Amino acid sequence: MSKRSARRSRVESAFEHLRSTIATALGAAENAHRAVLDECAQQEFALRIAQMGSAEAARAPEELGDPADPHLRAALAESLAERERIYADWTATGPARLTELVAETAPGSASDPFEEWLGRIGSGEASAPPQLWRIGTASVPDSPRPQPFPAAVPALDLSHLRITTDGVPETAESLVQNLLLRVLGHFQPGQVRVHVWDVTQLTGTLPALYPLAGAGLLTAHDPTRLDELLEALSDHIRRIHASALLGGHTSLRALAAEQGHRSEPWRIAVLFGNGETLREEQQQQLQRIARNGLSCGIQLICVDLSLTVSSAIESITLTGRNRARTSLTGPEAVVELDEAPPRTEAAKACSAIADAFEARRARVRTFDDLVPEQLWQHRSTSGLQAPVGFSEGEPVWVNLGDASPHTLIGGPSGSGKTNFLYGMLGAMTARYSPDELELYLLDFKEGVSFAQFTPGKRDPSWLPHAQLVGVNVNTDREFGLALLRFLADEMRRRAEHAKQHEVTKLEELRAEDPRGRWPRIVAVIDEFQYLFAERDPVTAEATQLLEDVARRGRSQGIHLVLASQDVSGIEAFWGKPAIFEQFILRIALPKARRVLAEQNQTALELTRWHAVVNHESGVKHGNEVARIPDATGKNTFHALQHRLWERRPSGSAPPRLFDGSNLPRLSELADYRELAPDARPPKALLGQIIDVTGTAAAVPLVRSPGRNLAVIGSVRQDTTSVLGAAALSLGRQHRPGGIRFTVAGLLDEAAADAEAVTAELRADGHEVEAVSFDGIEAAIDGIAGTIDAGGSPVPHVLLLYGVDAAQATLERKDPVTRACALDQLRKILKQGPESRIHVLGWWRSAQRVKNTLGMGPVDDIGAWVAFDVHGQELMPFAAGQSVNWSPRARRGLFFDRSVHSRPEVLLPFDLAADRAPEVPAPRTERTEIREESHD
Ligand SMILES: Nc1ncnc2c1ncn2[C@@H]1O[C@H](COP(=O)(O)OP(=O)(O)OP(=O)(O)O)[C@@H](O)[C@H]1O
């Protein structure tokens, strides 16, 4: 080959190379271009599939392009694969898990098919209600292999429901009706109340449920009266907060779970709107109800009505006949709503519920229904709760605790106050043991109603919780004072203990001192208005003490229960709103006046044996009307008391009984029985003062001026009782020979008393000189002579019965010496005590004491007891202070200037009863009711 052709060939091959390189490059570019176009086409389909949804795209690919288009097919395949991957877990386990969950949380009628339970009366526990309620069958149509699962919604305390109908109102109605049937069919009739309001119609909404209306389980509200319904629901919320939730629970649901029973029914308000907004105030009130209702058992079901609150709401959007989406299942799931049962079946079931409810309501609830199955199972740490009556067959409770510490009970005579108290005390004492609850019971009424709590003649039982029972105290207002003083002291004692534990309240003290005994104290004062009956120091002190106990008792677990036929006249009470305000729990019996708030007239409309129980200081919305069972008839309280008494803790002592119609007996008085020889200083017991423990009124006979006693008054029985008790108690504190007595009977009518004391002292071995009227001068001369001779070696008591009767004799002057026995007596009064000689004398009037003392100072009479003597006559003997005392039968006034700042009331002893032991002392008779129960 020539050189030239060789070069040409090289050129050609180089060009060939260039061309093929270019061709290759161009081919690659075209391939890449095509690939990009393919990718692009597929991505575009992917985007449109995503927009349309893969399920829809798979169903109708032609909507996107040519179904045969490989790009479309590839994009669809990828999208479906992706969906498969995402749903894999849910498809494998989701529907099955949901089915299981609904079966668990929606038992019985909450999810079972209607035919399995409709028409049967439910018995589900209201303290543990189902959490979900079935509405239909759901599925996710766009999932790879759609599987059905039950669709359910929370209800009752858990969530409100908002339904949007989207123009299919019949579906909304059957959805609501099915849900209500499930709920109504689950519980005992009465546990669920339904309110229906439909903006478009008066009646005709939810027709199958109408049989419930007759029994009051369903209320159809007038379309124009939404306000009333909203107000009633708001009232209800307020009332629940003021009563059931007072104990600190946040919801009725929590309370019921703790107590194991639910005392308040649920209220479901179904509101059918028309898509338009409510008036501003109505909307706001509805929102408030939505916010606060669930905790009080109010559930709203709003159909085509806007509801926008932060509290729990589930929504259901109807998407066609019997189809819906719910907030719980999400937008992808379609719910096929359950078919409604035949209307006749549903109506029949509702009739059965209504009938059963009527039967239940008509059931006579008795005292026994106030008593729990097991006694003494409750703790009073945070308060006392007990049912007192029934409303539509369900118990109505009272709470005594921090939020409602005290109660005021009112009702005219015969309206059943005492019966109410028995019911309340029965329900409480059956729940709380005596270590959790102590009772102090005082009845100012004439009669003996509370005496049943103490051992009686024929029945030895007593109420183990009762510490003190005061009956027939209508004239002894001091006893009320004594009780209030005791409570105030106890309050202080508790506060001090609490302080030591660095806490302030009983509840906290109990937590800090778990082994201490800190029962709550309930002090009941029936007809307490007597305590404030007069404008006198008793009322003044009682008011002050009441205010103190009412204000501070709450934190120390001390609760006052005051009952009265008429509180309107109690000036001390009304003049002091600070007291009245503490009585937050008000109980009004039929025709009670002023116990409830002024505008609250419900008590006037009450029928017999009913009461308004109001934990809101008597404001109307706090009203609960309860029928009160008979608690005083046969086999009621008395039978319970027997059971409680038989369970009483060992060592339990009967309550102290203060019966104003009986006098105490010296021989039964603890202070007397405890006396023993060689007591220093010896003290003369004169009677019993009015206090909670029954303390003796005593005068110590020390060797110091003025230690003499004057008993002043004209009633022989009382005055001689004081002298007799003084002598006998002094005798008990000395051995024979350790004391001497001179007993002078100067009045014929008292001779027998003087003789009886003489005989009793002698029987105990004491030396007694009995002196008659004729021997009095000599006896006094002799004793006065002892003073001159250096005094008596042992205490010498000069008992003078009727000093004033011998006044003339004592004044008689010796014709020679011009001396008289009266001078000697004055000398004994003045100088005797230092020489161990004491005069205990009876004068028939204050003036006559003065006659005896002459110009001498009244100080020689250091102590006195006066009976039928007016206060002003006693002033000179009480260091000049005014003495407020109107004499009353069988009560004396006692003053010892060495200890008292003011005189105090004294009960003389019934010495006659002690002297004739074979004749039993008259004891308090129990009421007829009580006697009846022994038949
Ligand atoms: N809920 C009741 N069910 C049946 N009987 C009742 C009921 N409440 C009271 N009673 C009867 O009515 C009568 C009067 O009742 P209660 O003594 O309790 O009234 P009160 O208001 O205390 O009257 P008073 O102040 O006159 O004593 C009694 O015989 C009592 O048994």
The ligand as an SDF file (V2000), in Angstrom:
LIG
                    3D

 31 33  0  0  0  0  0  0  0  0999 V2000
  -90.7550    9.1490  108.5110 N   0  0  0  0  0  0  0  0  0  0  0  0
  -91.7180    8.7470  109.3240 C   0  0  0  0  0  0  0  0  0  0  0  0
  -92.4500    7.6720  109.0170 N   0  0  0  0  0  0  0  0  0  0  0  0
  -93.4460    7.2590  109.8480 C   0  0  0  0  0  0  0  0  0  0  0  0
  -93.7470    7.8710  110.9990 N   0  0  0  0  0  0  0  0  0  0  0  0
  -93.0620    8.9530  111.3480 C   0  0  0  0  0  0  0  0  0  0  0  0
  -92.0150    9.4530  110.5380 C   0  0  0  0  0  0  0  0  0  0  0  0
  -91.5020   10.5420  111.1220 N   0  0  0  0  0  0  0  0  0  0  0  0
  -92.1840   10.7170  112.2540 C   0  0  0  0  0  0  0  0  0  0  0  0
  -93.1260    9.7750  112.4000 N   0  0  0  0  0  0  0  0  0  0  0  0
  -94.0600    9.6710  113.5160 C   0  0  0  0  0  0  0  0  0  0  0  0
  -94.6310   10.9480  113.7280 O   0  0  0  0  0  0  0  0  0  0  0  0
  -94.6690   11.2730  115.0870 C   0  0  0  0  0  0  0  0  0  0  0  0
  -93.9410   12.5880  115.3390 C   0  0  0  0  0  0  0  0  0  0  0  0
  -92.5980   12.4460  114.9720 O   0  0  0  0  0  0  0  0  0  0  0  0
  -91.4000   13.0980  115.7570 P   0  0  0  0  0  0  0  0  0  0  0  0
  -91.5540   12.8900  117.2250 O   0  0  0  0  0  0  0  0  0  0  0  0
  -90.1670   12.6320  115.1360 O   0  0  0  0  0  0  0  0  0  0  0  0
  -91.6540   14.6030  115.4050 O   0  0  0  0  0  0  0  0  0  0  0  0
  -90.9480   15.8860  115.9810 P   0  0  0  0  0  0  0  0  0  0  0  0
  -90.8320   16.8400  114.8750 O   0  0  0  0  0  0  0  0  0  0  0  0
  -89.7220   15.5070  116.7140 O   0  0  0  0  0  0  0  0  0  0  0  0
  -92.0570   16.4010  116.9200 O   0  0  0  0  0  0  0  0  0  0  0  0
  -91.9190   16.9890  118.3700 P   0  0  0  0  0  0  0  0  0  0  0  0
  -91.0340   18.1570  118.2410 O   0  0  0  0  0  0  0  0  0  0  0  0
  -93.3150   17.3210  118.7410 O   0  0  0  0  0  0  0  0  0  0  0  0
  -91.3650   15.8650  119.1620 O   0  0  0  0  0  0  0  0  0  0  0  0
  -94.0800   10.0950  115.8090 C   0  0  0  0  0  0  0  0  0  0  0  0
  -95.1240    9.2880  116.2830 O   0  0  0  0  0  0  0  0  0  0  0  0
  -93.2990    9.3450  114.7670 C   0  0  0  0  0  0  0  0  0  0  0  0
  -93.2930    7.9520  115.0240 O   0  0  0  0  0  0  0  0  0  0  0  0
  1  2  1  0
  2  3  1  0
  2  7  2  0
  3  4  2  0
  4  5  1  0
  5  6  2  0
  6  7  1  0
  6 10  1  0
  7  8  1  0
  8  9  2  0
  9 10  1  0
 10 11  1  0
 11 12  1  0
 11 30  1  0
 12 13  1  0
 13 14  1  0
 13 28  1  0
 14 15  1  0
 15 16  1  0
 16 17  2  0
 16 18  1  0
 16 19  1  0
 19 20  1  0
 20 21  2  0
 20 22  1  0
 20 23  1  0
 23 24  1  0
 24 25  2  0
 24 26  1  0
 24 27  1  0
 28 29  1  0
 28 30  1  0
 30 31  1  0
M  END
$$$$
